[in-house]
Amino acid sequence: MEFTLGIEEEYQVIDPVSRELISHDQKIVVEAGKHLNEQVKAEMHQAVVEVGTNICQNIAEARAEIIHLRKSISDIAINLGFRIGAAGTHPFSAWQKQLITPNPRYDEIVNELQDTARSNLIFGLHVHVGIADRALALHITNAMRYFLPHLYALSTNSPFWEGRNTGFKSFRSKVFDKFPRTGIPGIFDNLTDYENYVNLLVKTNCIDNPKKIWWDIRVHPFFPTLEVRICDVPLTIDETITITALIQALVAKLYKLKTQNLNFIVYHRALINENKWRASRYGIDGKMIDFGKECEVSTRALMEELLEFIDDVVDELGSRKEVEYLRTILKNGTGADRQLAVYEKTKDLTKVVDYIMEQTILGTT
């Protein structure tokens, strides 16, 4: 199995003078379409730009793509008089002032979800790992659910919301939780079980297509991939690539266990949600529950256990250096920790935005 990769990142479009988010009528997307084809898309809010890599064979290709995309979008934004930033929420811009992109699909979502949709001004990272066999992808998804809070804690990058320190390392998920069909999915015993669920939702007009199932992890409805969607968009390229490499390695490890007739214990959604809450609130500085030992363990210790768990697959994937950058994140703090440190020092949220903009393009020159 190759476990190819695809990465989607959502960026903030920022006014360099006020440092507010700016509804820019998707000018960046129009301009980027001339050079990057289908790799750049408009999102529901005009202040959001989404990029997606091509299919990458390995983590080195994924890094090259993200460097290229961040640099290209930043250059286009600067030429148009804007800047971009990679953080799960903007430190102080209010969603009420941001415009929705004119599009029948977005109009329909806003009509159905109302202020839930209008206030969903958040920025995430989605990582796809190629698995053509959907039954296998579902099997791995069931087991991967356990590790989602670990990945989420590492990505935490949204401590501020509308000018307040929320007390959370990631407030983004608190905003998104208002949507239906979000969060940690339940367990599906087999592909038929999952497809019956999707078909029932379509049949009863809950959804018109399975893309409106917005779980933290899903078997993608149209691509032959498993998609992890729980993470805040990280500040830096290095952090995005580390999280991507960890996701790929976890998929490879769980596949390896299956081929050896072994299985990772599949835990109930209610238990995993306890760890997701802790990751959202405390990031890497809290404790999570080790369900096997039935006790609390420091999140940092669990990160070392995670590295140990995937150790036998990372060399084959060529990603040892990338996954071990996890220790640098533990040392320097996540995006949320570093945003909070800038605010502690300056007491000025515009300085936090400056820091976000600077970190976003680190390593692109």
ZANU-721756 format. One record per atom (N, C-alpha, C, O): x, y, z; residue in three letters. Coordinates in steps of 0.1 Angstrom, whole numbers, plus 5000, padded with zeros to 4 digits. Layout:
N
XYZALA
...
// end
This chain:
365
500849885000MET
500050005000MET
500950135000MET
501950135007MET
500550224992GLU
501350344991GLU
500950465000GLU
501850535005GLU
499650465004PHE
499250575013PHE
499550715008PHE
500250785015PHE
499150744996THR
499350874990THR
498650984999THR
497850955007THR
499051104997LEU
498651215006LEU
498051334998LEU
498451354986LEU
497051395004GLY
496551524999GLY
496251615011GLY
495751565021GLY
496551735010ILE
496451835021ILE
495551955016ILE
495752005006ILE
494551985025GLU
493852105022GLU
494052205034GLU
493952165046GLU
494352325031GLU
494452425042GLU
493552545039GLU
493352585027GLU
493052605049GLU
492152725048GLU
492952845054GLU
493352835065GLU
493052955046TYR
493753075051TYR
492853185053TYR
491853205046TYR
493253275062GLN
492553405064GLN
493053505054GLN
494253515051GLN
492153585049VAL
492553705041VAL
492453825050VAL
491453855055VAL
493653895051ILE
493753995061ILE
494054135055ILE
494854145045ILE
493454235060ASP
493854375056ASP
495154415064ASP
495154415076ASP
496154445057PRO
497454465063PRO
497554595072PRO
498354605080PRO
496554685070VAL
496554805078VAL
495754785091VAL
496254805102VAL
494554745090SER
493654725102SER
493954585109SER
493654565120SER
494554495101ARG
494754355105ARG
493354275107ARG
493354165113ARG
492254335103GLU
490954265103GLU
490954165091GLU
491654185081GLU
490054075093LEU
489653995081LEU
489054085071LEU
488354185074LEU
489254055058ILE
488654135048ILE
487854055037ILE
488453955032ILE
486654085035SER
485854025024SER
486254085011SER
485954195008SER
487053995004HIS
487754054992HIS
487154004979HIS
487854014968HIS
485953954979ASP
485253914967ASP
486053814959ASP
485953804947ASP
486753724966GLN
487453614960GLN
488453654949GLN
488653574940GLN
489053774950LYS
489953814940LYS
491253724940LYS
491753704929LYS
491653684952ILE
492853594953ILE
492553464945ILE
493353414938ILE
491353414947VAL
490953284940VAL
490953304925VAL
491453214917VAL
490453414920VAL
490353444906VAL
491753454900VAL
492053394890VAL
492653524907GLU
494053544902GLU
494753404903GLU
495553374894GLU
494553334914ALA
495253204916ALA
494853104905ALA
495653014901ALA
493653114901GLY
493153024891GLY
493853024878GLY
493952924870GLY
494553134875LYS
495353154863LYS
496653074864LYS
497153034853LYS
497153044876HIS
498452974877HIS
498252834884HIS
499052744881HIS
497252824893LEU
497252704901LEU
495952614898LEU
495652524905LEU
495352644887ASN
494152564882ASN
493152544893ASN
492652634899ASN
492952414896GLU
491852374906GLU
492352374920GLU
491652324929GLU
493652414923GLN
494152394936GLN
493752504946GLN
494052494958GLN
493052604941VAL
492552714950VAL
491052724948VAL
490552734937VAL
490352734960LYS
488952744959LYS
488352854968LYS
488952884978LYS
487252904964ALA
486552994973ALA
485852914984ALA
485552794982ALA
485652984995GLU
484852915006GLU
483653005009GLU
483453105002GLU
482852955019MET
481553025021MET
481753175025MET
481053255020MET
482753205033HIS
483053345037HIS
484053395027HIS
485053325024HIS
483853525023GLN
484853585014GLN
486253605019GLN
487153625012GLN
486353595033ALA
487653625039ALA
488453495040ALA
489453485047ALA
487953385034VAL
488653255035VAL
489053215021VAL
488353225011VAL
490353165020VAL
490853105008VAL
491252955011VAL
492052935020VAL
490752865003GLU
491152725006GLU
492152674995GLU
491852694983GLU
493152604999VAL
494152544989VAL
494152394991VAL
493852345002VAL
494452324980GLY
494652184981GLY
495752134973GLY
495952184961GLY
496552044978THR
497751994970THR
497251904960THR
496051854960THR
498151874950ASN
497851754941ASN
498151634950ASN
498551634961ASN
497851514944ILE
498151384951ILE
499651374952ILE
500351374942ILE
500051354964CYS
501551344967CYS
501851194971CYS
501151134978CYS
502951154965GLN
503351014967GLN
504050994981GLN
504050884986GLN
504551104987ASN
505251085000ASN
505251225007ASN
504751325001ASN
505851225018ILE
505751345027ILE
506651455021ILE
506351575023ILE
507751425014ALA
508651525008ALA
507851594997ALA
507951714996ALA
507051524989GLU
506251594978GLU
505251684985GLU
504951794980GLU
504651634996ALA
503651715003ALA
504251845008ALA
503551945007ALA
505451835013ARG
506051955018ARG
506352055007ARG
506052175008ARG
506852004996ALA
507152094984ALA
505852164979ALA
505852284976ALA
504752084980GLU
503452144975GLU
502952254985GLU
502452364980GLU
503052224998ILE
502552325007ILE
503352455007ILE
502852565008ILE
504752435006ILE
505552555004ILE
505152634992ILE
505052754993ILE
504952564981HIS
504552634968HIS
503252704970HIS
503052814965HIS
502252634976LEU
500952694977LEU
500952814987LEU
500352924984LEU
501552804998ARG
501652915008ARG
502353035001ARG
501853155003ARG
503453004995LYS
504153124988LYS
503353184977LYS
503253304976LYS
502753104969SER
501953154957SER
500753234962SER
500553344957SER
500053184972ILE
498853254977ILE
499253384984ILE
498653494982ILE
500353384991SER
500853504998SER
501353604988SER
500953724990SER
502053564978ASP
502453664967ASP
501353724960ASP
501253844958ASP
500353644957ILE
499153694950ILE
498353794959ILE
497953904955ILE
498253754972ALA
497553844982ALA
498253974983ALA
497654084983ALA
499653974984ILE
500354094986ILE
500154184973ILE
500054304975ILE
500254124962ASN
500054204949ASN
498654274949ASN
498454374942ASN
497654214955LEU
496354264956LEU
496154364968LEU
495054414969LEU
497154374976GLY
497054464987GLY
496554395000GLY
496054465009GLY
496554265000PHE
496154185012PHE
497354105018PHE
498454115013PHE
497054035029ARG
497953935034ARG
497153805037ARG
495953815038ARG
497953705040ILE
497253575044ILE
497753535058ILE
498853575062ILE
496953465065GLY
497253405078GLY
496753265080GLY
495653235075GLY
497553185087ALA
497053045090ALA
496853035105ALA
497853015112ALA
495653045109ALA
495253025123ALA
493752975123ALA
493053015114ALA
493352895133GLY
492052845133GLY
490952945134GLY
489852915130GLY
491253055141THR
490253165142THR
491053295141THR
492253295143THR
490353405137HIS
491053535137HIS
490953585151HIS
489953575158HIS
492053655156PRO
492053695170PRO
490953795174PRO
490453795185PRO
490453885164PHE
489453975169PHE
488354015159PHE
487354075162PHE
488453975146SER
487454005137SER
486053945140SER
486053825144SER
484954015138ALA
483653965141ALA
483053905128ALA
483153965118ALA
482453785130TRP
481853725118TRP
480653805112TRP
480353795100TRP
480053885121GLN
478853965116GLN
479254055105GLN
478354105097GLN
480554095104LYS
480954195094LYS
481454135081LYS
481754205072LYS
481553995081GLN
482053935069GLN
481053885060GLN
479953835064GLN
481353905047LEU
480353875037LEU
480453725032LEU
481453665033LEU
479253675028ILE
479153535023ILE
479453545008ILE
478953635001ILE
480153445003THR
480453434989THR
479153404981THR
478453304985THR
478753484971PRO
477553454963PRO
477653314956PRO
478553294947PRO
476853224960ASN
476853084954ASN
475653014958ASN
475353014970ASN
474952954949PRO
473652884953PRO
473852784964PRO
472952764973PRO
475052714964ARG
475252604974ARG
475452674988ARG
474852624998ARG
476152784989TYR
476252855002TYR
474952915006TYR
474652915018TYR
474252974996ASP
472953025000ASP
472052925006ASP
471252945016ASP
472052805001GLU
471252695006GLU
471652655020GLU
470852625029GLU
473052645022ILE
473552615036ILE
473152715046ILE
472652685057ILE
473252845042VAL
472952955051VAL
471452955054VAL
470952975065VAL
470652925044ASN
469152915046ASN
468752805055ASN
467852825064ASN
469452695055GLU
469152585063GLU
469752605078GLU
469052585087GLU
470952645079LEU
471652645091LEU
471652785098LEU
472052795110LEU
471252895091GLN
471153025096GLN
472453075103GLN
473553065097GLN
472353125116ASP
473553185122ASP
474653085125ASP
475753125126ASP
474252965126THR
475252855127THR
476252865116THR
477452855118THR
475752885104ALA
476552895092ALA
477253025091ALA
478453035088ALA
476553135093ARG
477053265092ARG
478253295102ARG
479153365099ARG
478153225113SER
479253245124SER
480353155122SER
481353155130SER
480353065112ASN
481352955111ASN
482553005104ASN
483052955094ASN
483153115110LEU
484353185104LEU
485553125109LEU
486253185118LEU
485852995105ILE
486952915111ILE
487852865100ILE
487452855088ILE
489052815103PHE
490052775094PHE
490652645098PHE
491252635108PHE
490552545089GLY
490952415093GLY
492052355084GLY
492352405073GLY
492552235088LEU
493452155080LEU
492752015078LEU
492251955087LEU
492651975065HIS
492151845062HIS
493251765055HIS
493851805045HIS
493451645060VAL
494451555054VAL
493851425049VAL
493151365056VAL
494151405036HIS
493651285029HIS
494751175028HIS
495851215024HIS
494451055031VAL
495350945029VAL
494750845019VAL
493550795022VAL
495450815008GLY
494850734998GLY
494650585002GLY
495550515006GLY
493350535002ILE
493050395004ILE
491850364994ILE
490750414996ILE
492150284984ALA
491150264974ALA
489950174979ALA
488850184975ALA
490350074988ASP
489349984994ASP
488550055005ASP
489050075016ASP
487250085002ARG
486450155011ARG
486150085024ARG
486150145035ARG
486049955023ALA
485849865036ALA
487049875045ALA
486949885057ALA
488249875038LEU
489449885046LEU
489550025052LEU
489950045064LEU
489250125044ALA
489250265049ALA
488350285061ALA
488750355071ALA
487250215061LEU
486250225072LEU
486850155085LEU
486750205096LEU
487450045083HIS
488049965093HIS
489150055100HIS
489150055113HIS
489950115092ILE
491050195098ILE
490450325105ILE
490950365115ILE
489450375099THR
488750495105THR
488250465119THR
488450545128THR
487650345121ASN
487150315134ASN
488250315144ASN
488050365155ASN
489450265141ALA
490550265150ALA
491150395152ALA
491550435163ALA
491250475141MET
491950605141MET
491250705150MET
491850795155MET
489950685152ARG
489250775161ARG
489950805174ARG
489850915179ARG
490550695180TYR
491150705193TYR
492250815192TYR
492450885202TYR
492950825181PHE
494150915180PHE
493751065176PHE
494651145176PHE
492551085173LEU
492151215168LEU
492451325179LEU
492951435175LEU
492151305192PRO
492451415201PRO
493951445202PRO
494351555205PRO
494851335200HIS
496251365201HIS
496651455189HIS
497451555192HIS
496151425177LEU
496451515166LEU
495951655168LEU
496551755164LEU
494751655173TYR
494051785175TYR
494851875185TYR
495051995183TYR
495351805196ALA
496151885206ALA
497351945200ALA
497652065203ALA
497951875191LEU
499251925184LEU
498952045175LEU
499752135173LEU
497652045170SER
497352145160SER
496752275166SER
496452365159SER
496452265179THR
495652375185THR
496252515181THR
497452545184THR
495352605176ASN
495852725170ASN
494752835169ASN
494652915160ASN
493852825179SER
492752925178SER
492252965193SER
491152925197SER
493153035200PRO
492853065214PRO
491953185215PRO
491253215226PRO
491853265205PHE
491053395205PHE
489853385197PHE
489753315187PHE
488753455201TRP
487553465193TRP
486953605196TRP
486553635207TRP
486753685185GLU
486153815186GLU
486753905197GLU
486053965204GLU
488053905198GLY
488753995207GLY
488953945221GLY
489454015229GLY
488553815224ARG
488653765237ARG
489653645237ARG
489753565228ARG
490353635248ASN
491053505251ASN
490053415256ASN
489553435267ASN
489753305249THR
488653215252THR
488953125264THR
488053065270THR
490253115267GLY
490553005277GLY
490752875271GLY
491252775278GLY
490452855258PHE
490752735251PHE
491952745242PHE
492252855237PHE
492652635240LYS
493752635231LYS
493252625216LYS
493852675207LYS
492052565215SER
491352565202SER
489852595204SER
489152505209SER
489452715201PHE
488052745201PHE
487352715188PHE
486152715188PHE
488152685178ARG
487552665165ARG
486552545165ARG
485452565160ARG
486852445172SER
485952325173SER
484652365180SER
483552305177SER
484752455190LYS
483552495197LYS
482552575188LYS
481352565189LYS
483152645178VAL
482352715168VAL
481652615159VAL
480552615155VAL
482452515154PHE
482052415144PHE
481052315150PHE
480252265143PHE
481152295163ASP
480252195170ASP
478852225168ASP
477952145170ASP
478552355165LYS
477152395163LYS
476552335151LYS
475252325149LYS
477352295141PHE
476852235129PHE
476352095132PHE
476852025141PHE
475352045124PRO
474951905126PRO
476051815120PRO
476851855111PRO
476051685124ARG
476951585118ARG
478351625118ARG
479151605108ARG
478851665130THR
480251705132THR
480751615144THR
480051545150THR
482051635147GLY
482651575158GLY
483151435155GLY
483251395144GLY
483451365166ILE
483951225165ILE
482751135160ILE
481751135166ILE
482951055149PRO
481850975145PRO
481750845154PRO
482650815161PRO
480550785153GLY
480350655159GLY
481050545152GLY
481750575142GLY
480850425156ILE
481550305150ILE
480550245140ILE
479350235143ILE
481050215128PHE
480250135119PHE
480850005117PHE
482049995114PHE
480049895118ASP
480549765118ASP
481049715105ASP
482049635104ASP
480549775094ASN
480949735081ASN
480449845071ASN
479749935075ASN
480949835059LEU
480649935049LEU
479149945046LEU
478650055044LEU
478449825046THR
476949825044THR
476249905054THR
475349985051THR
476749885067ASP
476149965078ASP
476350115076ASP
475350195078ASP
477550155072TYR
477750295069TYR
476950345057TYR
476350455058TYR
476950275047GLU
476150315035GLU
474650325037GLU
474050415032GLU
474150235045ASN
472750245049ASN
472450365056ASN
471350435054ASN
473350405065TYR
473250535073TYR
473150655063TYR
472250735064TYR
474150665054VAL
474150775045VAL
472950775036VAL
472350885034VAL
472550655031ASN
471350655022ASN
470050695029ASN
469250765023ASN
469950655042LEU
468850705050LEU
468750855051LEU
467650915050LEU
469950915054LEU
469951065055LEU
469551125042LEU
468851225042LEU
470051075031VAL
469651135018VAL
468151115015VAL
467451205011VAL
467650995018LYS
466250955015LYS
465351045023LYS
464251085018LYS
465751075035THR
464851155044THR
465151305044THR
464651385053THR
465851355034ASN
466151495032ASN
466951565043ASN
466851685045ASN
467751485051CYS
468651545060CYS
469751605053CYS
470251715056CYS
470251535042ILE
471351585034ILE
470951555019ILE
470251465017ILE
471551635010ASP
471451594996ASP
472551524990ASP
472551464980ASP
473751524998ASN
474851444994ASN
475751415006ASN
475751495016ASN
476551305006PRO
477251275018PRO
478451365022PRO
479051345032PRO
478751465013LYS
479751565017LYS
479251655029LYS
480051725035LYS
477951645032LYS
477351725043LYS
477451645056LYS
476851685066LYS
478251545056ILE
478651475068ILE
480051525071ILE
481051495065ILE
480151615082TRP
481351685084TRP
482151635096TRP
482651715104TRP
482151505098TRP
482851445110TRP
484351485110TRP
484951525100TRP
484951455122ASP
486351485124ASP
487251385116ASP
488451405113ASP
486651275112ILE
487351175103ILE
486251105095ILE
485151085100ILE
486451085082ARG
485451015074ARG
486050945062ARG
487150975058ARG
485450845058VAL
485750785045VAL
485150885035VAL
483950905034VAL
486050935026HIS
485551045017HIS
484550995008HIS
484750885002HIS
483451065006PRO
482351014998PRO
482651004983PRO
482050924976PRO
483651084978PHE
483951084963PHE
485351044960PHE
485550984949PHE
486251074969PHE
487651034966PHE
488050904973PHE
487350864983PHE
488950824967PRO
489350694974PRO
490350724986PRO
491450684986PRO
489850804996THR
490750845007THR
489950835020THR
488750835021THR
490750825030LEU
490350845044LEU
490750995047LEU
491851035044LEU
489851075052GLU
490051215055GLU
489951255069GLU
488951225076GLU
491051305075VAL
491051355089VAL
490851505088VAL
491651585082VAL
489851555096ARG
489351695095ARG
489351765108ARG
488851875109ARG
489951705119ILE
489751755132ILE
490651875135ILE
490351955144ILE
491751895127CYS
492851995131CYS
492552135128CYS
491952165117CYS
492952225136ASP
493052365132ASP
494152375122ASP
495052295121ASP
494052475113VAL
495152495103VAL
496352545112VAL
496252645119VAL
497452475110PRO
498652515118PRO
499252645113PRO
499152685102PRO
500052715122LEU
500752835119LEU
501752815108LEU
501852885098LEU
502552705109THR
503752695100THR
503652575091THR
502852475094THR
504452575081ILE
504552465072ILE
505052345079ILE
504452235077ILE
506052355087ASP
506652245095ASP
505552175103ASP
505552045104ASP
504652255109GLU
503652185118GLU
502652115109GLU
502152005113GLU
502252175098THR
501252105089THR
501851975084THR
501151875084THR
503151975080ILE
503751855075ILE
503951745086ILE
503751635083ILE
504251795098THR
504451695109THR
503051625112THR
503051505113THR
502051705112ILE
500651645115ILE
500251555104ILE
499751445106ILE
500551595091THR
500251505080THR
501051375080THR
500451265078THR
502351385084ALA
503151265085ALA
502651175096ALA
502751055094ALA
502251225107LEU
501651145118LEU
500451075114LEU
500250955117LEU
499551145106ILE
498351085102ILE
498650965092ILE
498050855093ILE
499550995083GLN
499950885073GLN
500450765080GLN
500150655077GLN
501350795090ALA
502050685097ALA
501050605106ALA
501150485107ALA
500050675112LEU
499050605119LEU
498150515110LEU
497850395114LEU
497850565098VAL
497050475089VAL
497950355085VAL
497450245085VAL
499150375082ALA
500050265078ALA
500250165089ALA
500250045087ALA
500350215102LYS
500450125113LYS
499250045115LYS
499349925118LYS
498050105115LEU
496850035117LEU
496549935106LEU
496049825108LEU
496949965094TYR
496949865082TYR
497849755085TYR
497449635083TYR
499049775090LYS
500049675093LYS
499449575103LYS
499649455102LYS
498849635114LEU
498249545124LEU
497249455118LEU
497149335121LEU
496349515109LYS
495349435103LYS
495949315095LYS
495449205095LYS
497049345088THR
497649235080THR
498249125088THR
498549015084THR
498449165101GLN
499049065110GLN
497949005119GLN
498248935129GLN
496649025115ASN
495548975122ASN
495449025136ASN
494948965145ASN
495949155138LEU
495849225151LEU
494949345149LEU
494749385137LEU
494349385159ASN
493549505158ASN
493749595170ASN
493949555181ASN
493649725167PHE
493649825178PHE
492249835185PHE
491249825178PHE
492249845198ILE
490949845205ILE
490149965200ILE
490650075199ILE
488849935197VAL
487950045192VAL
487150095204VAL
486450015210VAL
487350225207TYR
486650285218TYR
485350355215TYR
485150405203TYR
484550365225HIS
483250435223HIS
483450585221HIS
484350645227HIS
482650645212ARG
482750785209ARG
482650875221ARG
483350975222ARG
481850835231ALA
481650915243ALA
483050925251ALA
483251025257ALA
483850815251LEU
485150815257LEU
486050905250LEU
486750995256LEU
486150895237ILE
487050965229ILE
486751115230ILE
487651205230ILE
485451155231ASN
485051295233ASN
485551355246ASN
485851475246ASN
485851275256GLU
486451325268GLU
487851385265GLU
488251485270GLU
488551305257ASN
489951345253ASN
489951465243ASN
490751555243ASN
488951465234LYS
488751575225LYS
488551705233LYS
489151815230LYS
487651705243TRP
487451825251TRP
488751865258TRP
489051985258TRP
489451775263ARG
490751815270ARG
491751875260ARG
492451965263ARG
491851815248ALA
492751875238ALA
492352015234ALA
493152105233ALA
491052035233SER
490552165229SER
490852275240SER
491252385237SER
490652235252ARG
490852325264ARG
492352345267ARG
492752465269ARG
493152245267TYR
494452255272TYR
495552225262TYR
496752255265TYR
495252185250GLY
496252155240GLY
497252055245GLY
496751945250GLY
498552075244ILE
499551975248ILE
499851985262ILE
500651905267ILE
499252085270ASP
499652105283ASP
498752035294ASP
498952055306ASP
497851965289GLY
496851895299GLY
497151745300GLY
498251705298GLY
496151675304LYS
496251535306LYS
495151475297LYS
494051535295LYS
495351355292MET
494251285285MET
494051145293MET
494851115301MET
493051085289ILE
492750955295ILE
493450845287ILE
493250835275ILE
494150755293ASP
494650635287ASP
493550525290ASP
493550475301ASP
492750495280PHE
491650405283PHE
492050265286PHE
491350195293PHE
493250225281GLY
493750095284GLY
494050075299GLY
493749985305GLY
494850185304LYS
495250185318LYS
494150235327LYS
494250225339LYS
493150305321GLU
492050365329GLU
492550465339GLU
492250465351GLU
493450555334CYS
493950665342CYS
494350785334CYS
494450765321CYS
494550895340GLU
494951015333GLU
496451005331GLU
497250965339GLU
496951055319VAL
498351055316VAL
498651195310VAL
497751245302VAL
499751255312SER
500051385306SER
500051365291SER
500551275285SER
499551465284THR
499451465270THR
500751455263THR
500951385253THR
501751515269ARG
503151515264ARG
503651365264ARG
504351325255ARG
503351295275ALA
503851155276ALA
503151075265ALA
503750985260ALA
501851095263LEU
501151025253LEU
501651055239LEU
501650965230LEU
502251175237MET
502851205224MET
504051115221MET
504351065210MET
504851095232GLU
506051005231GLU
505550865228GLU
506150795220GLU
504450825234GLU
503950685232GLU
503450675217GLU
503650565211GLU
502850785212LEU
502450785198LEU
503650765189LEU
503550685179LEU
504750835191LEU
505950815183LEU
506450675184LEU
506850615174LEU
506350615196GLU
506850475197GLU
505850375189GLU
506350285183GLU
504550405190PHE
503650325183PHE
503850315168PHE
503750205162PHE
504250425162ILE
504350435147ILE
505850405143ILE
506150415131ILE
506750385152ASP
508150385149ASP
508550285138ASP
509450305131ASP
507850175138ASP
508250065128ASP
507650085114ASP
507950005105ASP
506950195112VAL
506550225098VAL
507050355092VAL
507050375080VAL
507650435100VAL
508050575095VAL
509250565085VAL
509350655076VAL
510150475087ASP
511350475078ASP
510850425064ASP
511350485054ASP
509950335063GLU
509450285050GLU
508650405043GLU
508750415031GLU
508050485051LEU
507250595046LEU
508250715043LEU
507850815036LEU
509450715048GLY
510450825046GLY
510050945053GLY
510351055049GLY
509450925065SER
508951045072SER
509451055087SER
508851125095SER
510550985090ARG
511050995104ARG
511351135109ARG
510951175119ARG
512051215100LYS
512351345104LYS
511151435107LYS
511051505116LYS
510151415098GLU
508951495099GLU
508151455112GLU
507651545119GLU
507951325115VAL
507251285127VAL
507951325140VAL
507351365150VAL
509251325139GLU
510051355151GLU
510051505154GLU
510451555165GLU
509651585144TYR
509451735146TYR
508351755157TYR
508251865163TYR
507651655160LEU
506651655170LEU
507251705183LEU
506651785191LEU
508551665186ARG
509251705198ARG
509551855198ARG
509551915209ARG
509751905186THR
509952055185THR
508752125189THR
508752235195THR
507552075184ILE
506252135188ILE
506052135203ILE
505652225209ILE
506452015209LEU
506252005224LEU
507152105231LEU
506852165241LEU
508352135225LYS
509352225231LYS
508852375229LYS
508952445239LYS
508452405217ASN
508152545214ASN
506752585217ASN
506352705217ASN
505852485218GLY
504452515220GLY
503752505207GLY
504352525196GLY
502452485207THR
501652485195THR
501352625191THR
501852725197THR
500652645179GLY
500352785175GLY
499552855185GLY
499852975187GLY
498652795192ALA
497952865203ALA
498852915214ALA
498753025218ALA
499752825218ASP
500652865229ASP
501452985225ASP
501753075233ASP
501952985212ARG
502753095208ARG
501953225205ARG
502453335208ARG
500753215200GLN
499853335199GLN
499653395213GLN
499753515215GLN
499353305223LEU
499153355237LEU
500353425242LEU
500253525250LEU
501553365239ALA
502753425244ALA
502953565239ALA
503453655246ALA
502653585226VAL
502753725219VAL
501853815226VAL
502153935229VAL
500653765229TYR
499653855235TYR
500053895250TYR
499854005254TYR
500553795257GLU
501053825271GLU
502153935271GLU
502154015280GLU
502953925261LYS
504154015260LYS
503654155256LYS
504154255261LYS
502754165246THR
502354295240THR
501054345244THR
500754465243THR
500154265249LYS
498754305252LYS
498054365240LYS
497154455242LYS
498454325228ASP
497954385216ASP
497654275206ASP
498554205201ASP
496354265203LEU
495954155193LEU
496354185179LEU
496454085171LEU
496654305176THR
497154335162THR
498554275161THR
498954235150THR
499254275172LYS
500654215172LYS
500554065170LYS
501353995164LYS
499454005175VAL
499253855174VAL
498953835159VAL
499453735153VAL
498153915152VAL
497853895138VAL
499253915130VAL
499453835121VAL
500054005134ASP
501354025127ASP
502153895128ASP
502753855119ASP
502153835140TYR
502853715143TYR
502353595134TYR
503053525128TYR
500953585133ILE
500353485125ILE
500753505110ILE
501153405104ILE
500753625105MET
501053645091MET
502553615088MET
502853555078MET
503453645098GLU
504853615096GLU
505153465097GLU
505953415089GLU
504453395106GLN
504653245107GLN
504153175095GLN
504653065092GLN
503053225090THR
502353155078THR
503353135067THR
503253035060THR
504153235064ILE
505053225052ILE
506553185056ILE
507453195048ILE
506753155069LEU
508053105073LEU
508452985065LEU
507752885063LEU
509652985059GLY
510152875051GLY
509752875037GLY
509952775030GLY
509152985032THR
508752985018THR
509753055009THR
509653064997THR
510853115015THR
511853185007THR
513153115008THR
514153155002THR
// end
